[in-house]
Amino acid sequence: MSEPITPESIIELRRRLGLSQAAFASLLNSIVPGLAVNTPTVSRWEHGKHHPQGTAAAAIRHLMAVT
């Protein structure tokens, strides 16, 4: 099973990529057609209020692996 995606790991990935929350959401949406991540969603992930699921989580794990 994959390691859980933590709020800290999302923040670290986004900062490593040099992206704002809005730009990170756009990047995820461009990686996965039909995905509808927005800035408030990224904020909720980073504050631990929600956790990425399904294809969003897979896209984040992919970015973590290739950066």
Secondary structure, DSSP 8 states (H G I E B T S, - for coil): ------HHHHHHHHHHHT--HHHHHHHHHHHSTT----HHHHHHHHTTSS---HHHHHHHHHHHHH-
